[in-house]
Amino acid sequence: MKRIISVILVCLFTLSLCACGSNPVQEVEKQIEDLVNSPYSEKAAKLDDVLSSYNALDDKQKEKVENRDQLKQTQIYVLAQSAYNNINTAYEIIEVMGSDIYEAWRIGVFNSKEVKRGKFSYLASTLSLSEKELIEGAKYYVASLHDQMAWETLSKDQKARYDENVESVFYLLDDVFSACVLVTSNAYVENGKTKQVEDLLTSAKAQMKEMSQKYSDYEHYSNLKEYFTSVSAFFDFCKSPKGSYEQAIETMNDYRNTARELKNDLAFIFEE
């Protein structure tokens, strides 16, 4: 009799374990709970797996997932954080780029004699760019004046033609500061930083569009959009600086102050 009871208890215990382990709704709820409680840096990596498990449920099972709203909120957060990270990384590059352009403009106006003497080495001593990067930027600009083909399509030998007369950039233009600014901005094109920023902002734009279509009522969307717009405008100015020296200072300071203020507000939400 005792043996029969033992067998029955073992069977019931086994069945109860199987029942617990095979409840897909509870498993998804556990995954969501783990996702919600994960550090910010881990949420994006875990989200796809949790969504796959949730989407594998039928409609009735999905309705039984008690914390499904938390899953939606995490989806929104991960998308917004990814957009923020892209905008923020772009801004960090643009801020350095803007500082270099400002400094190139300044020394071109106030230190033109030193620029003509030291040329690229003098410029490099005051900027974050190396002398080599500035020379490549000058070659890129000079080539754009003479070659109908894009610089990227020129062969190594074709690019080498500009090694000897690269310093002519300082005499092609009416003023030294224009040469300094153009060499600096084109150095960022040639070293790939401009393309990197363009890619980051393109990704952020797509993420912002997805947010507006799916989660238009997200509370931080307007600040993210404003941050994106401000950083994009700052970038456009850095690519094609215009105006007088005084106007450039005022414009850059306005862009920088606006971007920094928005970044500081958003950092409380998206940075640990």
Secondary structure in CASP SS format (residue, H / E / C, confidence):
PFRMAT SS
TARGET T0000
AUTHOR 0000-0000-0000
METHOD secondary structure of the structure
MODEL  1
M C 1.00
K H 1.00
R H 1.00
I H 1.00
I H 1.00
S H 1.00
V H 1.00
I H 1.00
L H 1.00
V H 1.00
C H 1.00
L H 1.00
F H 1.00
T H 1.00
L H 1.00
S H 1.00
L H 1.00
C H 1.00
A H 1.00
C H 1.00
G H 1.00
S C 1.00
N C 1.00
P H 1.00
V H 1.00
Q H 1.00
E H 1.00
V H 1.00
E H 1.00
K H 1.00
Q H 1.00
I H 1.00
E H 1.00
D H 1.00
L H 1.00
V H 1.00
N C 1.00
S C 1.00
P C 1.00
Y H 1.00
S H 1.00
E H 1.00
K H 1.00
A H 1.00
A H 1.00
K H 1.00
L H 1.00
D H 1.00
D H 1.00
V H 1.00
L H 1.00
S H 1.00
S H 1.00
Y H 1.00
N H 1.00
A C 1.00
L C 1.00
D C 1.00
D H 1.00
K H 1.00
Q H 1.00
K H 1.00
E H 1.00
K H 1.00
V C 1.00
E C 1.00
N C 1.00
R H 1.00
D H 1.00
Q H 1.00
L H 1.00
K H 1.00
Q H 1.00
T H 1.00
Q H 1.00
I H 1.00
Y H 1.00
V H 1.00
L H 1.00
A H 1.00
Q H 1.00
S H 1.00
A H 1.00
Y H 1.00
N H 1.00
N H 1.00
I H 1.00
N H 1.00
T H 1.00
A H 1.00
Y H 1.00
E H 1.00
I H 1.00
I H 1.00
E H 1.00
V H 1.00
M H 1.00
G H 1.00
S H 1.00
D H 1.00
I H 1.00
Y H 1.00
E H 1.00
A H 1.00
W H 1.00
R H 1.00
I H 1.00
G H 1.00
V H 1.00
F H 1.00
N C 1.00
S H 1.00
K H 1.00
E H 1.00
V H 1.00
K H 1.00
R H 1.00
G H 1.00
K H 1.00
F H 1.00
S H 1.00
Y H 1.00
L H 1.00
A H 1.00
S H 1.00
T H 1.00
L C 1.00
S C 1.00
L C 1.00
S C 1.00
E H 1.00
K H 1.00
E H 1.00
L H 1.00
I H 1.00
E H 1.00
G H 1.00
A H 1.00
K H 1.00
Y H 1.00
Y H 1.00
V H 1.00
A H 1.00
S H 1.00
L H 1.00
H H 1.00
D C 1.00
Q C 1.00
M C 1.00
A C 1.00
W H 1.00
E H 1.00
T H 1.00
L C 1.00
S C 1.00
K H 1.00
D H 1.00
Q H 1.00
K H 1.00
A H 1.00
R C 1.00
Y C 1.00
D C 1.00
E C 1.00
N C 1.00
V H 1.00
E H 1.00
S H 1.00
V H 1.00
F H 1.00
Y H 1.00
L H 1.00
L C 1.00
D C 1.00
D C 1.00
V H 1.00
F H 1.00
S H 1.00
A H 1.00
C H 1.00
V H 1.00
L H 1.00
V H 1.00
T H 1.00
S H 1.00
N H 1.00
A H 1.00
Y H 1.00
V H 1.00
E H 1.00
N C 1.00
G C 1.00
K H 1.00
T H 1.00
K H 1.00
Q H 1.00
V H 1.00
E H 1.00
D H 1.00
L H 1.00
L H 1.00
T H 1.00
S H 1.00
A H 1.00
K H 1.00
A H 1.00
Q H 1.00
M H 1.00
K H 1.00
E H 1.00
M H 1.00
S H 1.00
Q H 1.00
K H 1.00
Y C 1.00
S C 1.00
D C 1.00
Y C 1.00
E C 1.00
H C 1.00
Y H 1.00
S H 1.00
N H 1.00
L H 1.00
K H 1.00
E H 1.00
Y H 1.00
F H 1.00
T H 1.00
S H 1.00
V H 1.00
S H 1.00
A H 1.00
F H 1.00
F H 1.00
D H 1.00
F H 1.00
C H 1.00
K H 1.00
S C 1.00
P C 1.00
K C 1.00
G C 1.00
S C 1.00
Y H 1.00
E H 1.00
Q H 1.00
A H 1.00
I H 1.00
E H 1.00
T H 1.00
M H 1.00
N H 1.00
D H 1.00
Y H 1.00
R H 1.00
N H 1.00
T H 1.00
A H 1.00
R H 1.00
E H 1.00
L H 1.00
K H 1.00
N H 1.00
D H 1.00
L H 1.00
A H 1.00
F H 1.00
I H 1.00
F H 1.00
E C 1.00
E C 1.00
END
